[in-house]
Amino acid sequence: MRPIGFMIPLHTNLNTKPSFPKIIKVAYQTWGNKDHQNIIFLVHGTGAHMKWWDPIAPQFSDEAYVLAIDLPGMGDSAHREDYSFKSFSQAMIDILNTEQLIDSGKNIILVGHSLGGHVAGFVATEHPNIVDYLVMIDTPIRPPDYDYAKHRSTGPLRMIKYYEDKISIVNRFRLMPAQECENDWYLRYIGEHSIYETEEGWRWKFDDTLFWKLGRLSEYKFNIQCKALYIYGGNSMLLGSKILNFMEKEFEEVMDFVEVPGAAHHVPLDKPLEIVAIIKSTMSMWGS
């Protein structure tokens, strides 16, 4: 594993007085080497970070070059004034360009959990020439007639607060949406990497303004042209039968659906080995 952080220059208005471009940080890490034909790009969910993938990513390193991003405003990536799926997508494209993987002849496989699945699907829709395969994990794509007036948000919308010591804040770590997880070691690990210390005390890494700035993809039309896999938890609270039925019909020509019994929304945490086995098996069928 090689932790990496790199700096991206923001667009500079050419009509203004010349100046140095503003530099913002997008953090990511990699496993394996570029000799492999397959490139697996892992994308985390809301309020999470790339370290969520640490127990999973190395399982693919013998057969793929693996990358995991901290999406803007989360993990070790810099906070921004504005957030959008377009800027998330651009951050991923910038990483692929930095790694010289675009137009390399490699198979690029995007794997996203929850919000990360939306981001991966957005990239696959907007850049179909780049993405060869797509894996979404418990990412709800809701039908056009979904009633958002009755929608109950499950994101970490509470404002950032500061804690006096590390133990106090780590003990406050909770999954959102709330669920039980038998893998206590996994929760402790990602909790330890979700925080940092400031002069005011310990706080969560994510930008708490992100969740209301980002907005929803409620009217966005995913146009997935590549082969795709959808993995969902048998006990997921985000996938009612109406949503799942809509997705199965909407993407029936390109997407296979696999249920993971005993898993809730956070399938990678609940069943990490099962996730690896399912993706590897599907990659084999794809010929990747």
WODA-V36831 format. One line per field, one symbol per residue. psi: psi as a letter, one per 30 degrees, with the letter a starting at -180 (. if undefined). A space follows every 10 residues. Layout:
BEGIN
psi: ???
END
This chain:
BEGIN
psi: kjkkklkkkl kkjfflkklk kkklkjklll lalgfkfkjk jkklakgalf fffefeefff ffglkkkkkj lkglbglkll elklfeeeee eeeeeeeefh fkgfgljjjk jkkbeeeeee eeeeefiffe kelkkkjhjk jklfgkjffg kjkglifklk lkkeleeeee ffkkkklkll kfieeeeeef efggllklff aklleljffe ffeealhegk jkijflklkk klkfgkffil eeeeeeeeee gfffkkkkkj kfkaeieeee ieeeeeeeee eeeeefg.
END
